[in-house]
Amino acid sequence: MKKQILKTLTAFSGFKVYQEWDKKDFEDFIEGYGFSLVEMKLVYGGFSPIGVMVGRKVPQEFL
């Protein structure tokens, strides 16, 4: 319920949500483009979490 209210408020303020991710889905998405996840940090607060991800490109011969 809280998530839906926040989405509605951000939509009214002009921000559009194109894709919602949870941590695992985002990791899978990044790995699907040939990157290996090295580290991910999320800071929760405000309307939504802010994150930093460090990845490494996996050489083509290892895919």
CHARMM internal coordinates of N, CA and C (Angstrom, degrees):
IC EDIT
DIST 1 N 1 CA 1.4484
DIST 1 CA 1 C 1.5339
ANGL 1 N 1 CA 1 C 110.82
DIST 1 C 2 N 1.3548
ANGL 1 CA 1 C 2 N 116.06
DIHE 1 N 1 CA 1 C 2 N -47.04
DIST 2 N 2 CA 1.4582
ANGL 1 C 2 N 2 CA 120.20
DIHE 1 CA 1 C 2 N 2 CA -179.73
DIST 2 CA 2 C 1.5267
ANGL 2 N 2 CA 2 C 110.78
DIHE 1 C 2 N 2 CA 2 C -60.75
DIST 2 C 3 N 1.3200
ANGL 2 CA 2 C 3 N 116.05
DIHE 2 N 2 CA 2 C 3 N -39.99
DIST 3 N 3 CA 1.4666
ANGL 2 C 3 N 3 CA 120.87
DIHE 2 CA 2 C 3 N 3 CA -179.74
DIST 3 CA 3 C 1.5316
ANGL 3 N 3 CA 3 C 110.81
DIHE 2 C 3 N 3 CA 3 C -62.53
DIST 3 C 4 N 1.3170
ANGL 3 CA 3 C 4 N 117.05
DIHE 3 N 3 CA 3 C 4 N -40.92
DIST 4 N 4 CA 1.4651
ANGL 3 C 4 N 4 CA 121.23
DIHE 3 CA 3 C 4 N 4 CA 179.96
DIST 4 CA 4 C 1.5265
ANGL 4 N 4 CA 4 C 111.09
DIHE 3 C 4 N 4 CA 4 C -66.31
DIST 4 C 5 N 1.3124
ANGL 4 CA 4 C 5 N 116.88
DIHE 4 N 4 CA 4 C 5 N -39.71
DIST 5 N 5 CA 1.4664
ANGL 4 C 5 N 5 CA 120.65
DIHE 4 CA 4 C 5 N 5 CA 178.06
DIST 5 CA 5 C 1.5263
ANGL 5 N 5 CA 5 C 110.19
DIHE 4 C 5 N 5 CA 5 C -63.41
DIST 5 C 6 N 1.3312
ANGL 5 CA 5 C 6 N 116.78
DIHE 5 N 5 CA 5 C 6 N -44.51
DIST 6 N 6 CA 1.4637
ANGL 5 C 6 N 6 CA 120.35
DIHE 5 CA 5 C 6 N 6 CA 178.93
DIST 6 CA 6 C 1.5242
ANGL 6 N 6 CA 6 C 111.56
DIHE 5 C 6 N 6 CA 6 C -63.09
DIST 6 C 7 N 1.3286
ANGL 6 CA 6 C 7 N 117.73
DIHE 6 N 6 CA 6 C 7 N -40.23
DIST 7 N 7 CA 1.4649
ANGL 6 C 7 N 7 CA 120.92
DIHE 6 CA 6 C 7 N 7 CA 177.05
DIST 7 CA 7 C 1.5230
ANGL 7 N 7 CA 7 C 110.95
DIHE 6 C 7 N 7 CA 7 C -61.36
DIST 7 C 8 N 1.3189
ANGL 7 CA 7 C 8 N 116.25
DIHE 7 N 7 CA 7 C 8 N -42.09
DIST 8 N 8 CA 1.4617
ANGL 7 C 8 N 8 CA 120.67
DIHE 7 CA 7 C 8 N 8 CA 179.90
DIST 8 CA 8 C 1.5225
ANGL 8 N 8 CA 8 C 110.99
DIHE 7 C 8 N 8 CA 8 C -65.19
DIST 8 C 9 N 1.3233
ANGL 8 CA 8 C 9 N 116.93
DIHE 8 N 8 CA 8 C 9 N -43.92
DIST 9 N 9 CA 1.4640
ANGL 8 C 9 N 9 CA 120.58
DIHE 8 CA 8 C 9 N 9 CA 179.08
DIST 9 CA 9 C 1.5234
ANGL 9 N 9 CA 9 C 111.75
DIHE 8 C 9 N 9 CA 9 C -63.20
DIST 9 C 10 N 1.3174
ANGL 9 CA 9 C 10 N 117.66
DIHE 9 N 9 CA 9 C 10 N -42.67
DIST 10 N 10 CA 1.4678
ANGL 9 C 10 N 10 CA 119.65
DIHE 9 CA 9 C 10 N 10 CA 179.53
DIST 10 CA 10 C 1.5188
ANGL 10 N 10 CA 10 C 110.93
DIHE 9 C 10 N 10 CA 10 C -68.13
DIST 10 C 11 N 1.3171
ANGL 10 CA 10 C 11 N 117.92
DIHE 10 N 10 CA 10 C 11 N -33.72
DIST 11 N 11 CA 1.4661
ANGL 10 C 11 N 11 CA 120.58
DIHE 10 CA 10 C 11 N 11 CA 177.35
DIST 11 CA 11 C 1.5282
ANGL 11 N 11 CA 11 C 110.45
DIHE 10 C 11 N 11 CA 11 C -65.36
DIST 11 C 12 N 1.3256
ANGL 11 CA 11 C 12 N 117.05
DIHE 11 N 11 CA 11 C 12 N -40.57
DIST 12 N 12 CA 1.4676
ANGL 11 C 12 N 12 CA 120.43
DIHE 11 CA 11 C 12 N 12 CA 177.68
DIST 12 CA 12 C 1.5278
ANGL 12 N 12 CA 12 C 111.93
DIHE 11 C 12 N 12 CA 12 C -65.12
DIST 12 C 13 N 1.3245
ANGL 12 CA 12 C 13 N 116.78
DIHE 12 N 12 CA 12 C 13 N -29.95
DIST 13 N 13 CA 1.4661
ANGL 12 C 13 N 13 CA 119.87
DIHE 12 CA 12 C 13 N 13 CA -178.89
DIST 13 CA 13 C 1.5268
ANGL 13 N 13 CA 13 C 112.23
DIHE 12 C 13 N 13 CA 13 C -83.64
DIST 13 C 14 N 1.3320
ANGL 13 CA 13 C 14 N 117.46
DIHE 13 N 13 CA 13 C 14 N -1.66
DIST 14 N 14 CA 1.4589
ANGL 13 C 14 N 14 CA 120.35
DIHE 13 CA 13 C 14 N 14 CA 174.92
DIST 14 CA 14 C 1.5120
ANGL 14 N 14 CA 14 C 115.26
DIHE 13 C 14 N 14 CA 14 C 107.54
DIST 14 C 15 N 1.3184
ANGL 14 CA 14 C 15 N 118.54
DIHE 14 N 14 CA 14 C 15 N -6.54
DIST 15 N 15 CA 1.4597
ANGL 14 C 15 N 15 CA 121.44
DIHE 14 CA 14 C 15 N 15 CA 178.62
DIST 15 CA 15 C 1.5169
ANGL 15 N 15 CA 15 C 109.26
DIHE 14 C 15 N 15 CA 15 C -90.12
DIST 15 C 16 N 1.3179
ANGL 15 CA 15 C 16 N 116.24
DIHE 15 N 15 CA 15 C 16 N 132.34
DIST 16 N 16 CA 1.4569
ANGL 15 C 16 N 16 CA 120.36
DIHE 15 CA 15 C 16 N 16 CA 178.97
DIST 16 CA 16 C 1.5232
ANGL 16 N 16 CA 16 C 109.72
DIHE 15 C 16 N 16 CA 16 C -106.55
DIST 16 C 17 N 1.3166
ANGL 16 CA 16 C 17 N 115.87
DIHE 16 N 16 CA 16 C 17 N 139.35
DIST 17 N 17 CA 1.4576
ANGL 16 C 17 N 17 CA 121.50
DIHE 16 CA 16 C 17 N 17 CA 177.15
DIST 17 CA 17 C 1.5175
ANGL 17 N 17 CA 17 C 107.18
DIHE 16 C 17 N 17 CA 17 C -96.79
DIST 17 C 18 N 1.3225
ANGL 17 CA 17 C 18 N 116.03
DIHE 17 N 17 CA 17 C 18 N 115.58
DIST 18 N 18 CA 1.4513
ANGL 17 C 18 N 18 CA 120.53
DIHE 17 CA 17 C 18 N 18 CA -179.75
DIST 18 CA 18 C 1.5207
ANGL 18 N 18 CA 18 C 111.98
DIHE 17 C 18 N 18 CA 18 C -95.22
DIST 18 C 19 N 1.3142
ANGL 18 CA 18 C 19 N 116.52
DIHE 18 N 18 CA 18 C 19 N -32.49
DIST 19 N 19 CA 1.4590
ANGL 18 C 19 N 19 CA 120.68
DIHE 18 CA 18 C 19 N 19 CA -178.36
DIST 19 CA 19 C 1.5231
ANGL 19 N 19 CA 19 C 108.16
DIHE 18 C 19 N 19 CA 19 C -150.57
DIST 19 C 20 N 1.3129
ANGL 19 CA 19 C 20 N 116.25
DIHE 19 N 19 CA 19 C 20 N 133.78
DIST 20 N 20 CA 1.4613
ANGL 19 C 20 N 20 CA 120.81
DIHE 19 CA 19 C 20 N 20 CA 174.21
DIST 20 CA 20 C 1.5161
ANGL 20 N 20 CA 20 C 108.01
DIHE 19 C 20 N 20 CA 20 C -103.42
DIST 20 C 21 N 1.3134
ANGL 20 CA 20 C 21 N 116.67
DIHE 20 N 20 CA 20 C 21 N 135.51
DIST 21 N 21 CA 1.4513
ANGL 20 C 21 N 21 CA 122.09
DIHE 20 CA 20 C 21 N 21 CA -178.17
DIST 21 CA 21 C 1.5213
ANGL 21 N 21 CA 21 C 109.78
DIHE 20 C 21 N 21 CA 21 C -125.35
DIST 21 C 22 N 1.3096
ANGL 21 CA 21 C 22 N 115.92
DIHE 21 N 21 CA 21 C 22 N 145.63
DIST 22 N 22 CA 1.4514
ANGL 21 C 22 N 22 CA 118.48
DIHE 21 CA 21 C 22 N 22 CA 160.74
DIST 22 CA 22 C 1.5310
ANGL 22 N 22 CA 22 C 105.42
DIHE 21 C 22 N 22 CA 22 C -105.52
DIST 22 C 23 N 1.3041
ANGL 22 CA 22 C 23 N 116.96
DIHE 22 N 22 CA 22 C 23 N 172.25
DIST 23 N 23 CA 1.4668
ANGL 22 C 23 N 23 CA 120.53
DIHE 22 CA 22 C 23 N 23 CA -173.02
DIST 23 CA 23 C 1.5277
ANGL 23 N 23 CA 23 C 111.68
DIHE 22 C 23 N 23 CA 23 C -58.51
DIST 23 C 24 N 1.3101
ANGL 23 CA 23 C 24 N 118.15
DIHE 23 N 23 CA 23 C 24 N -45.98
DIST 24 N 24 CA 1.4730
ANGL 23 C 24 N 24 CA 122.09
DIHE 23 CA 23 C 24 N 24 CA -177.23
DIST 24 CA 24 C 1.5273
ANGL 24 N 24 CA 24 C 111.04
DIHE 23 C 24 N 24 CA 24 C -65.84
DIST 24 C 25 N 1.3228
ANGL 24 CA 24 C 25 N 117.91
DIHE 24 N 24 CA 24 C 25 N -44.24
DIST 25 N 25 CA 1.4683
ANGL 24 C 25 N 25 CA 120.75
DIHE 24 CA 24 C 25 N 25 CA 179.10
DIST 25 CA 25 C 1.5239
ANGL 25 N 25 CA 25 C 111.24
DIHE 24 C 25 N 25 CA 25 C -60.69
DIST 25 C 26 N 1.3447
ANGL 25 CA 25 C 26 N 116.92
DIHE 25 N 25 CA 25 C 26 N -40.08
DIST 26 N 26 CA 1.4584
ANGL 25 C 26 N 26 CA 120.10
DIHE 25 CA 25 C 26 N 26 CA -179.58
DIST 26 CA 26 C 1.5266
ANGL 26 N 26 CA 26 C 110.84
DIHE 25 C 26 N 26 CA 26 C -68.24
DIST 26 C 27 N 1.3373
ANGL 26 CA 26 C 27 N 117.34
DIHE 26 N 26 CA 26 C 27 N -40.01
DIST 27 N 27 CA 1.4694
ANGL 26 C 27 N 27 CA 120.89
DIHE 26 CA 26 C 27 N 27 CA 175.90
DIST 27 CA 27 C 1.5238
ANGL 27 N 27 CA 27 C 110.27
DIHE 26 C 27 N 27 CA 27 C -59.67
DIST 27 C 28 N 1.3211
ANGL 27 CA 27 C 28 N 117.25
DIHE 27 N 27 CA 27 C 28 N -45.66
DIST 28 N 28 CA 1.4677
ANGL 27 C 28 N 28 CA 121.22
DIHE 27 CA 27 C 28 N 28 CA 179.35
DIST 28 CA 28 C 1.5253
ANGL 28 N 28 CA 28 C 111.33
DIHE 27 C 28 N 28 CA 28 C -61.71
DIST 28 C 29 N 1.3233
ANGL 28 CA 28 C 29 N 117.27
DIHE 28 N 28 CA 28 C 29 N -39.65
DIST 29 N 29 CA 1.4567
ANGL 28 C 29 N 29 CA 122.23
DIHE 28 CA 28 C 29 N 29 CA 178.78
DIST 29 CA 29 C 1.5293
ANGL 29 N 29 CA 29 C 110.52
DIHE 28 C 29 N 29 CA 29 C -62.39
DIST 29 C 30 N 1.3274
ANGL 29 CA 29 C 30 N 116.59
DIHE 29 N 29 CA 29 C 30 N -47.67
DIST 30 N 30 CA 1.4651
ANGL 29 C 30 N 30 CA 121.40
DIHE 29 CA 29 C 30 N 30 CA -179.56
DIST 30 CA 30 C 1.5260
ANGL 30 N 30 CA 30 C 110.71
DIHE 29 C 30 N 30 CA 30 C -63.53
DIST 30 C 31 N 1.3260
ANGL 30 CA 30 C 31 N 117.49
DIHE 30 N 30 CA 30 C 31 N -44.00
DIST 31 N 31 CA 1.4623
ANGL 30 C 31 N 31 CA 121.08
DIHE 30 CA 30 C 31 N 31 CA 179.23
DIST 31 CA 31 C 1.5202
ANGL 31 N 31 CA 31 C 111.09
DIHE 30 C 31 N 31 CA 31 C -65.28
DIST 31 C 32 N 1.3217
ANGL 31 CA 31 C 32 N 117.53
DIHE 31 N 31 CA 31 C 32 N -29.94
DIST 32 N 32 CA 1.4584
ANGL 31 C 32 N 32 CA 121.49
DIHE 31 CA 31 C 32 N 32 CA 177.30
DIST 32 CA 32 C 1.5226
ANGL 32 N 32 CA 32 C 112.87
DIHE 31 C 32 N 32 CA 32 C -65.86
DIST 32 C 33 N 1.3289
ANGL 32 CA 32 C 33 N 117.51
DIHE 32 N 32 CA 32 C 33 N -19.27
DIST 33 N 33 CA 1.4605
ANGL 32 C 33 N 33 CA 122.22
DIHE 32 CA 32 C 33 N 33 CA 177.36
DIST 33 CA 33 C 1.5268
ANGL 33 N 33 CA 33 C 112.29
DIHE 32 C 33 N 33 CA 33 C -100.01
DIST 33 C 34 N 1.3373
ANGL 33 CA 33 C 34 N 116.35
DIHE 33 N 33 CA 33 C 34 N 16.40
DIST 34 N 34 CA 1.4609
ANGL 33 C 34 N 34 CA 120.20
DIHE 33 CA 33 C 34 N 34 CA 172.62
DIST 34 CA 34 C 1.5134
ANGL 34 N 34 CA 34 C 116.01
DIHE 33 C 34 N 34 CA 34 C 87.74
DIST 34 C 35 N 1.3208
ANGL 34 CA 34 C 35 N 117.60
DIHE 34 N 34 CA 34 C 35 N 19.82
DIST 35 N 35 CA 1.4567
ANGL 34 C 35 N 35 CA 120.32
DIHE 34 CA 34 C 35 N 35 CA 177.98
DIST 35 CA 35 C 1.5210
ANGL 35 N 35 CA 35 C 109.70
DIHE 34 C 35 N 35 CA 35 C -110.25
DIST 35 C 36 N 1.3110
ANGL 35 CA 35 C 36 N 115.24
DIHE 35 N 35 CA 35 C 36 N 146.15
DIST 36 N 36 CA 1.4534
ANGL 35 C 36 N 36 CA 122.16
DIHE 35 CA 35 C 36 N 36 CA 174.05
DIST 36 CA 36 C 1.5234
ANGL 36 N 36 CA 36 C 107.69
DIHE 35 C 36 N 36 CA 36 C -103.31
DIST 36 C 37 N 1.3029
ANGL 36 CA 36 C 37 N 117.23
DIHE 36 N 36 CA 36 C 37 N 130.07
DIST 37 N 37 CA 1.4564
ANGL 36 C 37 N 37 CA 121.69
DIHE 36 CA 36 C 37 N 37 CA -178.35
DIST 37 CA 37 C 1.5229
ANGL 37 N 37 CA 37 C 109.47
DIHE 36 C 37 N 37 CA 37 C -76.01
DIST 37 C 38 N 1.3257
ANGL 37 CA 37 C 38 N 116.98
DIHE 37 N 37 CA 37 C 38 N 123.69
DIST 38 N 38 CA 1.4577
ANGL 37 C 38 N 38 CA 122.59
DIHE 37 CA 37 C 38 N 38 CA 177.67
DIST 38 CA 38 C 1.5229
ANGL 38 N 38 CA 38 C 109.91
DIHE 37 C 38 N 38 CA 38 C -94.49
DIST 38 C 39 N 1.3280
ANGL 38 CA 38 C 39 N 116.43
DIHE 38 N 38 CA 38 C 39 N -46.66
DIST 39 N 39 CA 1.4605
ANGL 38 C 39 N 39 CA 120.69
DIHE 38 CA 38 C 39 N 39 CA -177.80
DIST 39 CA 39 C 1.5233
ANGL 39 N 39 CA 39 C 109.80
DIHE 38 C 39 N 39 CA 39 C -158.23
DIST 39 C 40 N 1.3335
ANGL 39 CA 39 C 40 N 116.16
DIHE 39 N 39 CA 39 C 40 N 145.61
DIST 40 N 40 CA 1.4588
ANGL 39 C 40 N 40 CA 121.19
DIHE 39 CA 39 C 40 N 40 CA 175.78
DIST 40 CA 40 C 1.5219
ANGL 40 N 40 CA 40 C 108.19
DIHE 39 C 40 N 40 CA 40 C -140.20
DIST 40 C 41 N 1.3224
ANGL 40 CA 40 C 41 N 115.40
DIHE 40 N 40 CA 40 C 41 N 129.76
DIST 41 N 41 CA 1.4628
ANGL 40 C 41 N 41 CA 121.35
DIHE 40 CA 40 C 41 N 41 CA 177.53
DIST 41 CA 41 C 1.5179
ANGL 41 N 41 CA 41 C 108.61
DIHE 40 C 41 N 41 CA 41 C -124.92
DIST 41 C 42 N 1.3192
ANGL 41 CA 41 C 42 N 116.22
DIHE 41 N 41 CA 41 C 42 N 131.93
DIST 42 N 42 CA 1.4614
ANGL 41 C 42 N 42 CA 121.91
DIHE 41 CA 41 C 42 N 42 CA 176.38
DIST 42 CA 42 C 1.5211
ANGL 42 N 42 CA 42 C 109.18
DIHE 41 C 42 N 42 CA 42 C -119.51
DIST 42 C 43 N 1.3335
ANGL 42 CA 42 C 43 N 115.77
DIHE 42 N 42 CA 42 C 43 N 139.61
DIST 43 N 43 CA 1.4546
ANGL 42 C 43 N 43 CA 122.20
DIHE 42 CA 42 C 43 N 43 CA 175.66
DIST 43 CA 43 C 1.5218
ANGL 43 N 43 CA 43 C 106.42
DIHE 42 C 43 N 43 CA 43 C -116.67
DIST 43 C 44 N 1.3216
ANGL 43 CA 43 C 44 N 115.95
DIHE 43 N 43 CA 43 C 44 N 119.91
DIST 44 N 44 CA 1.4575
ANGL 43 C 44 N 44 CA 120.91
DIHE 43 CA 43 C 44 N 44 CA -178.54
DIST 44 CA 44 C 1.5231
ANGL 44 N 44 CA 44 C 109.44
DIHE 43 C 44 N 44 CA 44 C -95.66
DIST 44 C 45 N 1.3091
ANGL 44 CA 44 C 45 N 115.09
DIHE 44 N 44 CA 44 C 45 N 132.90
DIST 45 N 45 CA 1.4591
ANGL 44 C 45 N 45 CA 120.36
DIHE 44 CA 44 C 45 N 45 CA 179.14
DIST 45 CA 45 C 1.5085
ANGL 45 N 45 CA 45 C 108.45
DIHE 44 C 45 N 45 CA 45 C 164.87
DIST 45 C 46 N 1.2915
ANGL 45 CA 45 C 46 N 116.75
DIHE 45 N 45 CA 45 C 46 N 156.30
DIST 46 N 46 CA 1.4514
ANGL 45 C 46 N 46 CA 119.46
DIHE 45 CA 45 C 46 N 46 CA -178.71
DIST 46 CA 46 C 1.5137
ANGL 46 N 46 CA 46 C 110.56
DIHE 45 C 46 N 46 CA 46 C 69.98
DIST 46 C 47 N 1.3412
ANGL 46 CA 46 C 47 N 115.71
DIHE 46 N 46 CA 46 C 47 N -144.39
DIST 47 N 47 CA 1.4615
ANGL 46 C 47 N 47 CA 120.12
DIHE 46 CA 46 C 47 N 47 CA -176.91
DIST 47 CA 47 C 1.5157
ANGL 47 N 47 CA 47 C 113.49
DIHE 46 C 47 N 47 CA 47 C -77.98
DIST 47 C 48 N 1.3184
ANGL 47 CA 47 C 48 N 117.07
DIHE 47 N 47 CA 47 C 48 N -36.72
DIST 48 N 48 CA 1.4603
ANGL 47 C 48 N 48 CA 119.33
DIHE 47 CA 47 C 48 N 48 CA -177.15
DIST 48 CA 48 C 1.5187
ANGL 48 N 48 CA 48 C 109.63
DIHE 47 C 48 N 48 CA 48 C -152.02
DIST 48 C 49 N 1.3295
ANGL 48 CA 48 C 49 N 116.88
DIHE 48 N 48 CA 48 C 49 N 160.75
DIST 49 N 49 CA 1.4611
ANGL 48 C 49 N 49 CA 119.24
DIHE 48 CA 48 C 49 N 49 CA 179.99
DIST 49 CA 49 C 1.5243
ANGL 49 N 49 CA 49 C 111.62
DIHE 48 C 49 N 49 CA 49 C -68.63
DIST 49 C 50 N 1.3145
ANGL 49 CA 49 C 50 N 114.67
DIHE 49 N 49 CA 49 C 50 N 150.70
DIST 50 N 50 CA 1.4571
ANGL 49 C 50 N 50 CA 122.15
DIHE 49 CA 49 C 50 N 50 CA 174.34
DIST 50 CA 50 C 1.5174
ANGL 50 N 50 CA 50 C 105.94
DIHE 49 C 50 N 50 CA 50 C -114.61
DIST 50 C 51 N 1.3154
ANGL 50 CA 50 C 51 N 116.55
DIHE 50 N 50 CA 50 C 51 N 136.58
DIST 51 N 51 CA 1.4500
ANGL 50 C 51 N 51 CA 118.57
DIHE 50 CA 50 C 51 N 51 CA -175.49
DIST 51 CA 51 C 1.5068
ANGL 51 N 51 CA 51 C 114.44
DIHE 50 C 51 N 51 CA 51 C -134.75
DIST 51 C 52 N 1.3240
ANGL 51 CA 51 C 52 N 113.37
DIHE 51 N 51 CA 51 C 52 N 160.03
DIST 52 N 52 CA 1.4572
ANGL 51 C 52 N 52 CA 122.66
DIHE 51 CA 51 C 52 N 52 CA 173.28
DIST 52 CA 52 C 1.5186
ANGL 52 N 52 CA 52 C 106.82
DIHE 51 C 52 N 52 CA 52 C -128.93
DIST 52 C 53 N 1.3127
ANGL 52 CA 52 C 53 N 115.68
DIHE 52 N 52 CA 52 C 53 N 132.45
DIST 53 N 53 CA 1.4570
ANGL 52 C 53 N 53 CA 120.48
DIHE 52 CA 52 C 53 N 53 CA 179.53
DIST 53 CA 53 C 1.5206
ANGL 53 N 53 CA 53 C 108.59
DIHE 52 C 53 N 53 CA 53 C -124.79
DIST 53 C 54 N 1.3258
ANGL 53 CA 53 C 54 N 115.48
DIHE 53 N 53 CA 53 C 54 N 134.77
DIST 54 N 54 CA 1.4596
ANGL 53 C 54 N 54 CA 121.50
DIHE 53 CA 53 C 54 N 54 CA 174.59
DIST 54 CA 54 C 1.5178
ANGL 54 N 54 CA 54 C 106.49
DIHE 53 C 54 N 54 CA 54 C -112.82
DIST 54 C 55 N 1.3122
ANGL 54 CA 54 C 55 N 115.80
DIHE 54 N 54 CA 54 C 55 N 124.94
DIST 55 N 55 CA 1.4577
ANGL 54 C 55 N 55 CA 120.67
DIHE 54 CA 54 C 55 N 55 CA -179.49
DIST 55 CA 55 C 1.5120
ANGL 55 N 55 CA 55 C 110.98
DIHE 54 C 55 N 55 CA 55 C -130.63
DIST 55 C 56 N 1.3000
ANGL 55 CA 55 C 56 N 114.92
DIHE 55 N 55 CA 55 C 56 N 166.13
DIST 56 N 56 CA 1.4522
ANGL 55 C 56 N 56 CA 121.52
DIHE 55 CA 55 C 56 N 56 CA 178.35
DIST 56 CA 56 C 1.5172
ANGL 56 N 56 CA 56 C 107.65
DIHE 55 C 56 N 56 CA 56 C -131.45
DIST 56 C 57 N 1.3206
ANGL 56 CA 56 C 57 N 116.00
DIHE 56 N 56 CA 56 C 57 N 133.11
DIST 57 N 57 CA 1.4601
ANGL 56 C 57 N 57 CA 120.62
DIHE 56 CA 56 C 57 N 57 CA 178.26
DIST 57 CA 57 C 1.5237
ANGL 57 N 57 CA 57 C 108.86
DIHE 56 C 57 N 57 CA 57 C -69.78
DIST 57 C 58 N 1.3226
ANGL 57 CA 57 C 58 N 116.03
DIHE 57 N 57 CA 57 C 58 N 126.52
DIST 58 N 58 CA 1.4582
ANGL 57 C 58 N 58 CA 121.83
DIHE 57 CA 57 C 58 N 58 CA 178.90
DIST 58 CA 58 C 1.5280
ANGL 58 N 58 CA 58 C 108.05
DIHE 57 C 58 N 58 CA 58 C -84.28
DIST 58 C 59 N 1.3403
ANGL 58 CA 58 C 59 N 117.94
DIHE 58 N 58 CA 58 C 59 N 127.47
DIST 59 N 59 CA 1.4715
ANGL 58 C 59 N 59 CA 119.33
DIHE 58 CA 58 C 59 N 59 CA 178.48
DIST 59 CA 59 C 1.5289
ANGL 59 N 59 CA 59 C 111.66
DIHE 58 C 59 N 59 CA 59 C -56.31
DIST 59 C 60 N 1.3125
ANGL 59 CA 59 C 60 N 116.03
DIHE 59 N 59 CA 59 C 60 N 145.14
DIST 60 N 60 CA 1.4676
ANGL 59 C 60 N 60 CA 122.62
DIHE 59 CA 59 C 60 N 60 CA -175.28
DIST 60 CA 60 C 1.5297
ANGL 60 N 60 CA 60 C 112.34
DIHE 59 C 60 N 60 CA 60 C -55.52
DIST 60 C 61 N 1.3304
ANGL 60 CA 60 C 61 N 118.00
DIHE 60 N 60 CA 60 C 61 N -35.32
DIST 61 N 61 CA 1.4668
ANGL 60 C 61 N 61 CA 119.71
DIHE 60 CA 60 C 61 N 61 CA -177.59
DIST 61 CA 61 C 1.5237
ANGL 61 N 61 CA 61 C 112.99
DIHE 60 C 61 N 61 CA 61 C -68.64
DIST 61 C 62 N 1.3371
ANGL 61 CA 61 C 62 N 118.35
DIHE 61 N 61 CA 61 C 62 N -14.23
DIST 62 N 62 CA 1.4550
ANGL 61 C 62 N 62 CA 121.27
DIHE 61 CA 61 C 62 N 62 CA 178.46
DIST 62 CA 62 C 1.5233
ANGL 62 N 62 CA 62 C 112.95
DIHE 61 C 62 N 62 CA 62 C -95.40
DIST 62 C 63 N 1.3290
ANGL 62 CA 62 C 63 N 117.69
DIHE 62 N 62 CA 62 C 63 N -3.51
DIST 63 N 63 CA 1.4720
ANGL 62 C 63 N 63 CA 120.41
DIHE 62 CA 62 C 63 N 63 CA -179.13
DIST 63 CA 63 C 1.4980
ANGL 63 N 63 CA 63 C 112.15
DIHE 62 C 63 N 63 CA 63 C -86.71
END
COOR INIT
IC SEED 1 N 1 CA 1 C
IC BUILD
